Amino acid sequence: MADPDQPDLPDQPATPVARPGQPAARASARSLADELRRREDEELAALLRARPDLARPVPSDVTTLAARATTRASIQRALEGLDLARLQTLEAVV
């Protein structure tokens, strides 16, 4: 059963995968902004629902959104929302 306190974000593959019609050589993003540009509208909406601080004020573009998401304060807010199991998993892989 899904944890109601955790956002319903799409599962992400462990390694980048090419989308249909996209060459495999372009499968890995060079930056967070590149990765966000590749996301479907629904995926971006899920991110903004899970992290409303990223949407206020409304970012002018994806590069601004990516820059905002990588600030120390933003990362701290994201970490504060994790339960113990997810935090321990993150610590194990970083």
ABEGO torsion letter per residue (X at the ends): XBBAABBBBBBBBABBBBBBGBBAAAABBABAAAAAAABBAAAAAAAAAABAAAAOBBBABAAAAAAAAABAAAAAAAAAABBAAAAAAAAAAX
